[in-house]
């Protein structure tokens, strides 16, 4: 649900515009609360980091990410500051359901192939919008995608720009299978559109699979990274459309020249959907 009629140039929102604030959940990014934005009588999510002073000072980039408006991306409304508790928070579109990871764990056996393709389509559409706008997401994995009334929503990149997050073993274990091998080297490479497409490849695989990638590695991250650098990938799950397999295998190729653009993925996925 988007809120359209507010000042795009207004990054800071007075905290007294929010009421009925209540704790929602703890996540890798920080603590979520939900609240009513009284000016619009809309429910929103407030996210504040686990530690103070974790917010970026780059207001120009924060303002740019506030302009993102797409049906498959969580909307960022601005920031707010709770003076009494000395807490700065992000104000985000409220989502009623769970992360893609939770959704698949709980429902993978009951999701029809057509619904899985719809989830994949939503993710591809959201990422295509970002890339068309010149924005790299940089941290795509099943916990950074939400499912809201069967619709997939990519978490706004603002979370990854604004908050410096910790890197516990559990968090890294969740993310490493979805990260471009280039970013796993200590060379200072930054995420780009090609690395987003790599991440998308494993997400597309995960949508049709019944488990997490490389689940047999548990917490042995060094061995996992070494295997990924040696081009180890996951095997297709029985029942996955062959052309869909071809798409995600190209996405996770170690050869950048073999990876399709998000526009090409979008075109191929539309063809696959039309036949299923």
C-alpha positions in Angstrom: 0.0 0.0 0.0 1.6 3.2 -1.2 1.2 6.7 0.3 1.3 9.1 -2.6 0.3 12.5 -1.4 3.2 13.6 0.8 6.3 15.8 0.2 9.0 13.7 -1.5 11.6 16.3 -0.4 10.6 15.9 3.3 13.0 13.3 4.6 12.4 13.8 8.3 8.9 13.1 9.6 8.0 14.3 13.1 7.7 11.4 15.5 4.4 12.8 17.0 2.7 12.0 13.6 2.8 8.3 14.7 0.4 6.7 17.2 -0.4 3.2 18.5 3.2 2.2 18.2 3.9 -1.4 19.2 6.7 -3.9 19.0 6.4 -6.1 15.9 9.5 -8.3 15.6 13.3 -8.4 15.8 15.2 -9.0 12.5 18.8 -9.1 11.2 18.5 -5.4 10.5 17.2 -4.2 13.8 13.8 -4.0 15.6 10.6 -3.4 13.8 7.6 -1.7 15.3 4.3 -0.9 13.6 2.4 2.3 14.0 -0.4 4.4 12.6 0.8 7.4 10.6 -2.0 9.7 11.8 -1.8 12.2 9.0 -2.8 9.5 6.5 -4.4 7.0 8.9 -2.1 4.3 7.4 -0.2 1.6 9.1 3.5 1.8 8.7 6.6 -0.1 10.0 9.3 1.7 12.0 12.7 0.2 11.9 15.5 1.1 14.3 18.9 -0.5 14.4 20.3 -2.7 17.1 22.8 0.0 18.0 22.7 3.8 18.0 24.6 5.9 15.4 24.3 3.3 12.7 22.5 5.5 10.2 24.1 6.8 7.1 24.6 10.6 6.9 24.2 10.6 3.1 20.8 12.4 2.9 21.1 12.8 -0.8 21.1 9.0 -1.3 18.4 8.5 1.3 16.3 11.0 -0.6 16.9 9.2 -3.9 15.8 5.9 -2.4 12.7 7.6 -1.0 11.6 8.2 -4.7 11.4 4.5 -5.3 7.7 3.6 -6.0 6.9 0.1 -7.3 4.3 -2.5 -6.5 7.1 -5.1 -5.8 9.3 -2.9 -3.6 8.8 -1.9 0.0 8.3 1.9 0.1 10.6 4.1 2.2 8.7 7.1 3.5 11.5 8.9 5.4 13.1 8.9 8.8 11.8 9.9 12.2 13.4 10.7 15.6 12.1 9.7 19.0 13.6 12.5 21.1 12.6 11.0 24.4 14.4 7.7 23.8 17.1 9.2 21.5 16.3 6.8 18.6 16.3 7.5 14.9 14.1 5.2 12.8 13.3 4.4 9.2 9.6 4.7 8.2 8.7 1.9 5.8 5.6 0.5 4.1 3.9 -2.0 6.4 3.8 -5.6 5.2 1.5 -8.1 6.9 3.2 -11.4 6.1 6.6 -13.1 6.3 9.9 -13.1 4.5 10.3 -15.3 1.4 12.5 -17.6 3.4 9.8 -18.1 6.1 7.1 -18.4 3.5 8.9 -21.2 1.6 9.8 -23.1 4.7 6.2 -23.2 5.9 4.5 -23.6 2.5 6.9 -25.0 -0.1 5.0 -28.3 -0.4 1.7 -26.5 -0.9 2.6 -23.8 -3.4 1.4 -24.5 -6.9 4.0 -24.1 -9.7 1.9 -21.2 -11.2 2.1 -19.4 -7.8 5.9 -20.0 -7.6 6.2 -18.5 -11.1 4.2 -15.5 -9.9 6.6 -15.0 -6.9 9.5 -15.2 -9.3 7.8 -12.7 -11.6 7.2 -10.2 -8.8 10.9 -10.4 -7.7 12.1 -9.9 -11.3 9.7 -7.0 -11.9 10.9 -5.3 -8.7 14.6 -5.8 -9.5 14.1 -4.6 -13.1 12.5 -1.4 -11.8 15.6 -0.8 -9.6 18.0 -1.4 -12.4 16.0 0.7 -14.8 16.3 3.5 -12.3 20.1 3.0 -12.0 19.9 1.5 -8.5 21.8 -1.6 -7.4 20.1 -3.5 -4.5 23.3 -5.1 -3.3 21.8 -7.6 -0.7 19.3 -9.8 -2.3 18.4 -13.1 -0.5 15.2 -14.7 0.7 15.2 -12.7 4.0 15.3 -9.4 2.1 12.1 -10.3 0.2 8.7 -10.2 1.9 5.5 -12.0 0.9 2.4 -9.8 1.4 -0.9 -11.4 0.3 0.9 -13.7 -2.1 2.8 -10.7 -3.6 6.6 -10.6 -3.4 8.1 -7.3 -2.2 11.8 -6.6 -2.3 13.0 -4.8 0.8 13.9 -1.2 -0.1 17.7 -0.8 -0.5 17.4 2.0 2.1 17.8 -0.6 4.9 21.2 -1.7 3.5 22.3 1.8 2.8 21.2 3.4 6.0 22.2 0.8 8.6 25.6 -0.7 9.2 24.7 -4.3 10.2 26.6 -6.9 12.1 28.0 -10.0 10.4 27.3 -12.9 12.7 28.0 -16.4 11.5 24.2 -17.1 11.2 23.6 -13.9 9.2 26.6 -14.7 6.9 25.5 -18.3 6.4 22.1 -17.0 5.2 23.7 -14.6 2.7 26.8 -16.2 1.3 25.0 -18.6 -1.1 23.3 -15.6 -2.7 26.4 -13.4 -3.0 28.4 -13.1 -6.2 31.7 -14.9 -5.8 33.5 -11.7 -6.7 32.1 -10.1 -3.5 33.3 -13.0 -1.4 37.0 -12.2 -2.3 38.8 -9.5 -0.3 39.3 -7.3 -3.3 37.0 -4.4 -2.3 34.6 -5.1 -5.2 31.2 -3.4 -4.7 27.8 -4.9 -5.6 26.6 -4.0 -9.0 23.8 -5.0 -11.4 25.6 -8.2 -12.4 25.9 -9.3 -8.7 22.2 -8.6 -8.3 21.5 -11.0 -11.2 23.7 -13.6 -9.6 21.8 -13.3 -6.4 18.5 -13.5 -8.4 19.7 -16.8 -9.9 19.8 -18.5 -6.5 16.6 -16.9 -5.4 14.9 -18.3 -8.5 16.3 -21.7 -7.7 15.1 -21.4 -4.1 11.5 -20.6 -5.1 11.2 -24.0 -6.7 13.3 -26.0 -4.2 12.4 -27.6 -0.9 15.4 -26.4 1.1 18.2 -23.9 1.5 21.2 -23.9 -0.9 24.3 -25.7 0.3 22.4 -26.8 3.5 25.0 -29.5 4.1 27.7 -27.0 4.9 26.1 -25.8 8.2 28.4 -23.2 9.6 31.6 -24.2 7.7 31.7 -21.0 5.8 35.3 -21.3 4.6 34.6 -24.6 2.8 31.4 -23.2 1.4 33.1 -20.1 0.0 35.9 -22.3 -1.5 33.3 -24.6 -3.2 31.4 -21.6 -4.6 34.7 -20.2 -6.1 35.2 -23.6 -7.7 31.8 -23.2 -9.4 29.8 -25.4 -7.2 26.1 -24.7 -7.7 22.8 -26.4 -6.7 21.0 -29.1 -8.7 17.6 -28.5 -10.2 14.6 -29.6 -8.2 12.2 -32.2 -9.8 9.3 -30.4 -11.4 11.0 -27.2 -12.2 10.4 -26.0 -15.8 13.4 -26.7 -18.0 13.5 -23.2 -19.4 13.3 -21.7 -15.9 16.3 -23.8 -14.9 18.2 -22.4 -18.0 17.4 -18.9 -16.8 18.7 -19.2 -13.3 21.7 -21.2 -14.3 22.8 -18.4 -16.6 22.2 -15.9 -13.8 24.6 -17.6 -11.4 27.3 -18.2 -14.0 30.8 -17.2 -12.8 31.3 -15.8 -16.3 29.9 -12.2 -16.3 29.5 -12.4 -20.1 27.1 -15.3 -19.7 24.8 -13.6 -17.2 21.7 -12.1 -18.7 20.5 -8.6 -17.9 17.4 -8.2 -15.7 15.5 -7.2 -18.9 16.5 -10.4 -20.5 15.4 -12.4 -17.5 12.1 -10.5 -17.5 11.4 -11.4 -21.1 12.3 -15.1 -20.6 10.2 -15.4 -17.5 7.1 -13.9 -19.3 7.5 -16.5 -22.0 7.7 -19.3 -19.4 4.7 -18.0 -17.6 2.6 -17.9 -20.8 3.1 -21.7 -21.2 2.3 -22.7 -17.6 
